[in-house]
Amino acid sequence: MERYQEIERSIIKKYRKDIWAKFVKAVQEYELIKENDKIMVCISGGKDSFLLAKCMQELKRHGKFDFEVYFAVMDPGYSEANKKLILENAKTLNVPIEMFTSDIFEIVDTVDRSPCYLCARMRRGCLYKRAQELGCNKIVLGHHFDDVIETTLLSMFYGAELKTMMPKLHSDNFEGLELIRPLYFVKEEDIISWAKYNDLTFLNCACRFTEKNSKEDDNSSKRQEIKDLIKNLRKNNDRIDYNIFKSVDNINLECILGYKKSKEKHSFLDDYDNKN
């Protein structure tokens, strides 16, 4: 058995409950992938996106319907060492990637405020554009369960609103394109465990900005703050992750002050007297 086959086997055998079953559950529950979809998997070089690529390959081989899948790596200006690591991992994992370049790192390097925010927006735009060029109707990102609950708390603590990272979104700027997140239920600790079990080393942060600046971007440090908070809360309540996640799937409209829908603000006062 080739090494990549052993890695594939680990996903559907050893990590069947923690990774594969949760991946399939998200695909089915949120109707993420449909017959004849043309999907571009966006690979950053990290553990999440490479695991996602392997799960997508497995689903294509053994799924109940057919779809097309492409594996794209956008090089925003990686160092040669980081680029080499991505290419080596793609070969080890038997993922047929296509790498295309951009000058995002050079542009972001000239910005003083919120470089990570700008970088993320520009990267997303480049990926959508490439997906359109390939004739795809969906792009896939490797966001996982922990990203979802951290985003929920970040929105509450620093955005003063209750919202979360959605499992799928229609693009506002690229007509006909949809973003999906099939690792929505998969926990980061299980992805780390899978990588260690298979003795795989992936990129952590390949950003040139953080490589040469000791001070982290404000958004990045806030996310780490939320990670630490959840870790501490978990010591007293091992269901805290699930409860945070479930809270945005179990909103009681009878007990909130207001909400927004289609940019229109609603208040509990709108029909308060009618209920008496």
N, C-alpha and C positions, 0 to 999 in steps of 0.2 A: 504494500500500500504506500503510495506517495505521501509526502508530508502534508500536502494540502488536503488530501483525502482524509487523513487522520484528524486534521483541524475541522473539516466539514462534519466528520462523524461525531466529534465532541459536541457540536452544536445540537445535533438531533438525538444524542444519547445522553452523555453526562449532564449537559445543560438543557435538556429537553424541557423541564418544568420551568426553569428560571429565565431562559432566553427564548427558545424556539416556540414554546406554547404561548408565551406572552406576545411574541412577534405576530404569530398567526391570529391571536385573539384581537389585536388592534386592527389588523388588516380586515378581518371579518366584521367586527363590531362597528367600525367607523366607515366601512365600505371604501377602503383606501385604494384598492386595485381592482380593476374590472377587465373584462374580456377586451382584447385588442388594444389595451393601453400601450403607449410608447413612453417609456419612463427613463429619465436620466438620473442615475444615482450620483450624488455629489460627494466626492471623497476628498477630505481635507488632509488626510495622512494620519489622523488620530485613530484611537482604538474604536470609537463609536462608529465612524463612517466605514471603516474596513469590516467590522462585524456586520454592519448593515448590508454591505456588498455581498458578503457570504450568505446572509439570510435571503437576500433577493435572488441569488443564484439557486439556492435550494428550493425556493418557492417556484421559480420558473421550471425547474426540473420535475418537481413532484406536485405542483398545484393542479387545481381542477380546471383551470382555463389558461389560455395562452396569452402572453403579452410580450412586448419587446423591451429589452433593458440595455442601457448604455452606461458605462462607468467613466465618469469625467473627473479629472483633477485639474483645477485651475491653479496655475502657478502665479501668485501675485508678486513674486520676487523672492522666492525661497533661496536660502544659501545652497551651495552645491552639496553640502553634507546632508541637509534636510531633503533635498530633491532626490539624492541617492537613496536615502532610507525609504522614501515613498516607493520608488521604483523597485527596490529589493523586496519590500513587503508585498507589493502587488504580484511580483514573480513567485514569492513563497506561497502566497494564498491562491495563486492561479486566478487572479482577477485581471481581465484584459482592459486596462485603463487607457484612456486617451488624455494626454496632458496638453493643455493650451495655456498660453501666457497672457499676462496683463501687467500693467505698471502700477498697480494699486499701492504697493508698499512705498514706492517712490513718491506718490502723490500724498499719501497719508503722513509720510515722514515730514512734510512741510507744515502740518497742522498742529497747533498748540493745544486746542481744546477738543476733548472727546474723540481722540483718534480711533479708538476701538469701535465707536458707534459709526463713524464715517466709513471705516474699513468694512464693517459688516454690511452696510447698505450697498457699498460699491461691489463687494463680492457677490451679494445676492443678485444685483443687477446683471453682472457678467454671466452668472450661472443661468439666469432666465434667458438671456440673449442667446447663449450657446444652445440651450434646450430648444429654443425656437428654430435655430439653424439646423438642428438634427431632426426636426419635425416631431418633437415630443409634446405630449399634452400634460405631462406631470414631471416634477422634479422631487427627489427624495432626499431629506436631510436626516442626520443621525441623532437628533435630539432624543433624549431618554426621559424616564420617569422623574429623575432628580432635577433635570432641567425644568420640567413642568412645575413641580412644587416650589422650586426656588423662584421661578418667574412669578408665580402667584403671590408669594410673600414680598418680593421686590416691588410689585405693583401696589400692594397695600401699604408698605412701610415708606416707600419713596415716591410713589406716583399718586397716592391718595385715591386709588380706585381699586375695585375688585375685578380683576380679569386674569386670564391664564393663557398659556401657550396652547393653541388649538391643534388637534391631530391632523387637520387639513384646512387649507385656505385657498380661495380663488385669488389670483393675482389681480391687483388693481391696475397695474401698469402694463402687463403683458397679456393681452387677450387670449383666452383659450388655454392658459397655463394654470396649473394647480400645484400647490406645495403639499406634500404628505409626509407624515412622521411615523413610520411603522414600529419604531422602538419605544413608542409612547408608554408602554407598560413595563419596560425592561429597566431594572435598577442598575445604577452605575457600578455598584459593588460587584454585581454579577458579571458585568462586562470586564472589569478589572480582573476578576477571578479567572474568566475564560482566557484572557490574554496571558496571564501568568501560567496557567495550566499548560498552555501550548508554547510557552517560552518565547513569546512574541514581544517585541519592543516597538512602540509606535511614537510618532511625534506627540509632544505634549503641547508646547507653545512654540510656533515657528515664527512669531512676529518679530520683525527687525526692530520695531519701536521698543518693545519691552526688553529685548536683548541688550539695548544700549542705554536704557533708562532704569534706574533702580527703583523709582517710584512707580507703582502700578497705576493704571488708568482708574479713575474714580468708579466707573461702572464695574470693572473687574474686581476691585476691592470690596465693593458692596455685595457682589455675588458670593465672595469668599466669606464675608460676614454672615450671610444667610446660611451658607453651608455649615459654618461653625455653630450657629444658633440651632439648626435642626439636629445636628449631632448631639448637642447638649440636651435638648428636649427629649431625644430618643432614649436617653439614659433612664428617664422616669416613665416613659410611655412608648413602648415598642411599636405602637400603631400610629404614631404621630405622622409619619409619612403618608400613610393611607388616608388618615383623617383630613390632612391638608388637601390631598388630591380629590377626595370625595366631596369636600365642601363646595367646590365649584361645579359639581354635578348634582348637587342636592340643595339648590338655593330656594329658600322659602320666601316667595314674593310678598307674603302677608306680613313679614317681619323685617323688611328693609325700608330705609327712608326714601330711596329713589333708585332709578336705573336709567340707562341710556339704551336706545335701540334705533338704528338707522340715524344716528346723530341727534335724535330727539330725546329730550330729557323728560322723564316721568317722575312724579312724586306720589308718595302714599296718600297725599291729600287729594289727589285727583278724583278718587271715588270713595274717600273716607266716609263722608256723610251718607252716601248711598247704601253703605253696609249696615247702617243703624236701623 
